[in-house]
């Protein structure tokens, strides 16, 4: 969660990547400048990824040690259990089952630990080293001045977008609109609290599965939260700047002051819906409709609804005159506003969308999916 000056400082020091350069992507793809930009991003991402994997490895090793400790304690209890105990059979059965479960869990964890330690971490270190070598061959990393100048232009552009293409004129905005602790101020604490609540309602939004398993409890997840930039502007619009894909963790942008006080939550739901949509679309490949993604599931429902009557479509919240993204925003907001009730607003609005997309979205802890 960064203000504009902090964001520029972090980018210029090479602690985080800057925004994707659209000019390089569209007009100079394949050039040396484009390659240099890619290798620079890959090197920074590799450092972050290695840290994430190392922390995951530590957590798995701690869980593995806890499993072995539990097995040892239960074995001791079983050896000391007396046949004269009136609950001998019940205790022996229960403890034996727990020993077996812990051994299975320990075996699964050791496989993940070996995969992380012997494969994933070395691969990431090797990728970072290769990116550094290729970057050096193309003239080395960008200087802090180059990074700051380029990113300052991007910050100015997104600040104008938040302010509906008007220059922010921050001193005048602050003079006229600034109210400490006011409902219009999007300071770090306020936005962080709203983002934490949003992630509680949609727990999987910033997480990726590192090791798959049929049971959700057996999956190993990593969390890569996007950079959140609070711009020096007053506006009614925030947006998802970059999706999470490849060497990018994503980027969200919000205005420092809301033109509509108290509208932060609705704005954030729109931003997060775009982040989910763009991230899913980026991972879908060239044939989106055939991919196993949230985007494909939602577009399939829209396709199935296309020839139904206008009344039926609109009752389900699906409008043919709007594109997929705009329809998705509406349904995502319905889900988020009732996530604690298992997304019942979306369930009753359009059950087909609920069934299609909920398998890609985790409900809050302790909440079970609805069914007809």
N, C-alpha and C positions, 0 to 999 in steps of 0.2 A: 504494500500500500504506500504509494509514493506521491508526494507533491512534485510539481514540475521541476523545481530546482534540484530536488533530491534525485529525481529520475535522470536528469541531464548529467548530474555528477556520477551516478552509478554507471551510466552508459559510457561516459568519457573515460572512466577508470577501467573499463572492460569487465565489470562485475556482472553485468547483464547485457543481453543483446539489444541492439536498437530495433526500431520498426523495420519491417521488410521494405526494401527500396523498390517501389513500383516501377520507376524508370528503368532500373537494371532488369527487372523481371520481364517487362514488356518490350523494351527496345534494345537491350544489350545482352540477351540471354546467350550463354556460351562464351562470352568474351572473357578476357583476363580479369577485368574489373568485377564481373559477375562471379567468377570463380573465387577471386580473393574474398569477396563478401561472404560466399558460402563457407569457405574454409574457416574464416574468422568466427562465424556463427557456430560452426560445428565444434571448434575448439572450446568456446565458452560453454556451450551446452554439455560437452563431454565432462568438463570440470564439475558442473552441477549434477550431472547424471551419476558420476562416480560417487559423489557425496551421498546422493539418494540411495544408491545400491549398497554403499558401505553401512548406512544406518539400517537398511532393511536386513542386511546380513547380521548385524549386531542383535536386532530384535529376534530374528529366527534362532540364533544361537542361544539367546536367553530362554526362549520357549522350549528349545530342545533340552537344555539343562534342567528346566523345570519338570519336563516329562520324565527324564531319567531319575530325578530326585523323587518324584511321586511313585515311580515303579519300585524304587528301593524301599521307600517307607511302607508301601502296601505289601511288598514281599516280607518285610520284617513282621508286619501285623499278622499276615497269614501264618507265618512260622510260629508265632506266639499264641495263635488262636487255640483255645482249649475246646476239646470235643464236649466238655461238660457245660459249655455255654449254651443256654436255652435257644439262642438265635445263631447257633453255629452254622447251620446250612445257609441261612439267609445272608449272613455276613460273608461267608466264604464265596458264595455265588456273586454277590455284589462286588466284592473286592477283586475277585478273579476277572470279572468283566472289565473293571476299571483298569486293571493291569494290562489286559489285552488291548484295550482302546489306547492306552498311553504308549504301548509299544508300537502300535500301528502309526500313531501320530508322530512318534519319534523317528520312525523309519521314513515317513513322508518328509518330515522336516530336514532330515540329514541329506535326502536327495536334493532338496531345494538349496540347502547350504552349499553342497558340493557344486551344484550348477552355478550358483552365484560366485563362489570363490574361485572355481577353476575355469569357468567359461565366460560369464557375463561381464564380470569386473575386468579381467584381462582383455576382453574384446573392446570394452569401452576405453581402457587405457591405450590400447593399440590404435583405436580410431582417433583419439585425441592427439596422439603422437604423429600419426600420418597427416592429420589436418594441419598441425603446427609446421611440419616439414614442407608441405605444399604451400602453406601461407608464406613461409620464409622464401621459397623459390619465386614467389610472385611479388616480392617487395616487402614482406613483413606485415604485421598488424597495422591497423589505422592508428594514427597519433591521436592523443586526447583532443587536440584542437579540431582535427578532421571530424571526429565523432561528435563533438559538442556542436559544431556548426551545422552538420547534417541533421542531427536530431532536434536541434532548436527549431529548424524549419518545419519539421514534422509536428512538433508540439504546438507551434503557432497554427498550423493547418487544422489539427484536430480541435484546438481551442475555438477556432472560428466555426467549425462544424457544430460543436456543442452550443455555440451562441447563434446558430442559424445564419452563418456566413457574415456575421458582424464582428469587427475587431473587438476583443474583450475590453480594452482600456481599463485594466485592472484597478488603478488608483480611484477612478470614478465609480466603478462598481462597488468597491469596498466602502467608499465614502457614502454612497446612497443606500446600499443594501446590506452591509455587513452588520449582523447582530450576533454576538457571541452566544452560543447555546440556542440560537434561534432555529425554527423548523426548516428554514431554507438553506442553512449552512451544511455543506457536506464535508465536514472535517474528518480527520483520520479515524477518530473513535466512533463517530456515527456510522460511517461507511463500513468500517470493520465489523461493527455489531450487526448490521444488516446482512453483510456477506456471510458471517458465521451462521446466522439464522437461515439464510437461503441454502447454505451447504448442509445444514441439519435436515432441511426439508427434502433436498435432493442430494443424498450423500455421495452418489457416484459421479457427480459432475466434474470433479477435479482428479478423479482416481482412474488408474489404468490397471488391468489385471496383468501381473507379472508371471504368475503360474496359475493356469486354469485348473478347475476342478468342478465336478457336478454340484457338490454341496457348496453353498456360498461361504460357509464358515471355514472351509478348507482352502479357499482361494488366497493367494498372496497378492496384495495390492501395493502399488506405489502411488504417492500423491504428488502431483505437479500443479500447484496453484498458479494461475496467470499473474502477470504484473498488472496492478491496478493503478492507473494514472489519474490523479485529481487535477484537472486543468484550472488555470487562473481565469475563469470565465463564468458568466451567468447564462444558463440556458435551460431548455426543457428536454434535451436529448443526450443520452449516453449511447455508446455503441461498443461492439466487439471489434477491436482494431485488427487483431490477428487471431486465427484459430490455433488450437494446440495440434501440431502435426510435425513430424520429423524432428528437426532441431529447434523447434519453437514450443514454448510452454503456453503461449497465448498472451493476449494483452486486452485489458478492458479500460475504457475511458469514461469518466463521469465529470460533469461540470462542478466547479467548486461551490457555486451557489445555484440553487434551484429557482427558476423563474416562477414555478408553482410550489409554494411551500408544502411540505408533507408528501410530496410525490416521489420521494426517493425509492420506496419499495417497488412501485409500479415500473419506474424507470429501470431499476435493477433487474426485475423479472424479464423485461424486454431484452436487456443486454445479455443476460444469461441464456435466454432462449436462442439468441443469435449465436452465442458462443457454442452452445450445444449443437446447433444446426451446422455451423461452419466446421466444427471439429469432426462431426460425424461425416459430413460431405467430403472433407479432405481425406478421410481414411477409407472412403467407399471405392476409390479407384475410378476407372474410366466408365464402367457400366454401373451407374448408381443403382438402378432398379434391381439388379441381380445380386447386389451386395448384401451381406448380413449386417445391416446398420439400422439405426433409428430413422435416418432420413428415408431409406428405402421402404421401411414399414409404414411410415406416415404417407409417403407418396402413393403407395399401393392402395391405402384406404381412400385417398382422394380420387384415384383412378376408378375405383369400384363405385364411388358415389357420383361420378361425372354425369350419368344419364338419368339419375333420379330427378324427381320433380324439384323445382326451386324451393318449395315450402319444406320438403324433407331435408334438402341440403342445408338450408339456412337454420333449420331447427337443430341440426347437428353441428352448427358453427362452421360449415364448409362453404366457402364462396368461390364460384368459378371465376369471377372477375378479379380475384386477388391471387397472387402467386403463392407458392408453397410456403415460403418463409413467413408471409403475413398470416396465413392460416395457422401455421405452427405457433406463432407468438400467442395467439388467442388461446389455443388449447394448452400450451405450457403454463400460461397464467392461471387457467382454471385448475390445472393440476397443483400448482404451487400454493394457491390460496386455500386448498383443501387437503394438502398432503397429510396433515395429522389425522384426517378422517379417511386415509387411504385413497385420496384423490377422488372423492365421491362426486364433486362437481363435474369433473371430466367424465367420470363413469356414467352419469345420467345424461350428460350433454351428448356424448358420442361414445358408446361402448366399444365400437370397432377401433377407434383411436386408442382408447384406454388399453384394450387387450394387445394392440399391436406394439405400442411404444413402452408399456410398463416393464416388459422384460429387459429393456435396455436401461431402465432407471430404477435405482434402489429406493424403496420407501424408507421413511424415518425408522429408527430403531424401535422395535416392539409393535410396529404396524403391519398388518397382513393385507394382502391384495383382496379386493372385492371380487365376487363372482356372482353370476346370475342365479 
